[in-house]
Amino acid sequence: MVSDTPVILAFDTSAAHCAAALLRGDRIVAARAEEMGRGQAERLMPLLTEILAEGGATWADLDRIAVGIGPGNFTGIRISVSAARGLALALGVPAVGVSSFDVAAFGRDATALPCIPGPRGLSYIRPPGGDPRLADDDEIAALGLTRAGLPYAAELARTIARIAAKADAGTAPAPLYVKPADAAPSRDAPPVILE
């Protein structure tokens, strides 16, 4: 259902947190973040239910789902993106993916360089007009741009909601991986399925 004051549920599990926010029109009516190294898959749906209740909304009131697509933690991104796609399908509303780069750049000028903490002391960056990549501090300094980092987790969810409110809801969200996962598929032969 699309109303005069759209209701958007936004969430993110791309790092060591589980964060959610509820946007009604242009006002955030509920937001929360919980720091956690693991357990986002178990905590996400109860947190979303709590945010809806706190904001005086139900699942049926939602006009859009917004989700952080990374880059960040491989498993965390898959948790939130799959939840967003499933909720959108079940509720018959669009889901919008918002990158961490867009969150970091939100409200800043073109000289800001979105920098997201990455593995092994590196940062994920997206130079103006360039593709996302991993870079070390020396490479980042050589660009001569002001670093734009992510806000704390609850503000991250709020910003995802605000960006998604103005975004095109065309394609389903997909994880934004700048580098391949560290895990590799099993080399064992798959089991034989008996009929």
N, C-alpha and C positions, 0 to 999 in steps of 0.2 A: 504494500500500500504506500503511495506517495502522498504526503500531506503538505500543507502550507508550511509547516515547521518540521522538516524531515528529521527523523531519528536515526542516528548512525552509531552503531556499536563498533568500537575500534579496539584492537588488541595486538600484543607483540610478545614473542618469546624468543627473540633472536640472540639474546645474551643470557646472563645468569639472573634472569628475572621473569616474572609473569606479570604483565601490565595490561590494564584495560581502562577504557574511558567511554562515556556515553555522551554524545552530542545531540542536543535538541535544538534545532534551528541554528543559531549562532552561539549557543551557550552550553558549556560543559556542565552537566548536571550531576555527574558522578565520575570519579577517577580513583584508581588505586594501583599500586605496584607492590609486589612482594619479591624481595631478593631471594634467589634460590639457585643453587648450583645444579640441581637436578629435581625432577618431580613436576616439571611444567605440564606434562601430558595429563597427570592426575589432577592437577590444580586448576587448569584452564577453565573447564566448563563450570565447576562450582564458582569460580571467581566471576565469570561472565554472568551467571545467574544472580549473584550478589550485587553486581554493578547495576543490572537491570532493576532489581528491587529497590536499591538505593536511589536510583534515578526516577522511580515511579513509572516504569515501563515494563512491558511484557515482550516476549519473543514476537508476538503478532504485531506489535507496534513498530517494529524495525522497518526502515526503508532501504537500508544499505548496511553491509558489513565492510569494515575496513581492517586491513591486516598489514603488519610490517613484514616485508619480504626479504629483508637482509640488505647487504651481506652480514654475516655473523655466524653463530653456531649452527652447523649443518643440521643437527637433529632438532634443535629449537625452531628453526625456520620451517622445517617440514611439519612439525606439530601445529604451528599456528596457521600455515597456509592450507593444510588439509582440513583443519577445523573450519576455516573460513569458507572454503569451497563446499564442504558438507552442509554447513548452516545455510549458505546462500541457496543451495539446491533445495533443501528441506523447506525453507521459508518462502521460496519464490522471489527473492530479492537479489539485486546484484552485489557482487563482492569486488572490492577495489584493493589492489596491492599498492603499497607505498614503500619506496625504498628508503633505507636509512640515509642515503645520500640526500634525498629530497627533504627529509626531516632536518638534517644538519644544515642544509642551505636555506631552510624556510625563514623568511624575513630578513635575509642577509643580501648584500649586494653581490655583484658578479665577481668581485675579487676574492670571495670566500672559497676556500678549498675544503669540500667535505672530507673529513678524516674520521674513519671508523676504526676502533681498535681491532687489530688482526692477530694472527698467530705469530709466535716467535719474535715478538717485539716489532713487528711490521704493522703498517696501517693500510686499510683499504682506502683508496682515494679515487676521486673522479675529477680530473682536471677539466676546466672549462673547455668544451668542445671535444673532449677526449673520452676514451673508454675507461671503465673502472679497472683498477689494477692494484696489486700490492706494491708498497714502496717503503723504503727505510727512511729514517729521519733526514739523512743527507739529501736524498732525492727530493723529499718534500721541501726542505729548505731551499734547494736550488730553483724551485718553481717560483719563489718569491711572493707567494700568496698567503693571505691570512688563513690560518687553520680554523675550520668550523667543526666542532665536535658535536656529539649528541647530548641532548639534555638528559636529566635523570629520568628514570623509567616511567614514572607517572606522567611527566610532561611529554615524554616520547609518545605515549598512547594518545594524549590530548592532541598533539600535533598531527599524528596520523589521521585522526578523525577530521581535523580541520582541512587537511590537504585532500582527503577523500571526498569531502563535501563539495569541492569544486572540480574534482577530477571526472573524466569521462569513464563511464562504467562499461566499457566495451568488452574486453577480454577478461577471462578468469585470472586471478592472481597466480603467479608462479614464483618459486624461489629464485632469488638472485644470488647465484654462487659465482664469485670472482675466480675462485680456484677449485679444482676438484676435491672431493672429500678425501680425507686421509685414510679412510677405511677402503678396503678393496673387496670385490665380490669373492666368494668362496671359490677355491679351485677344485673342490670336490665335485664329482659328477652328481647331478640332481637325482633324487630318488625316483624309482620307477613307480608310476601310478598304475595300480591294478584296476581292471574294470570288472 
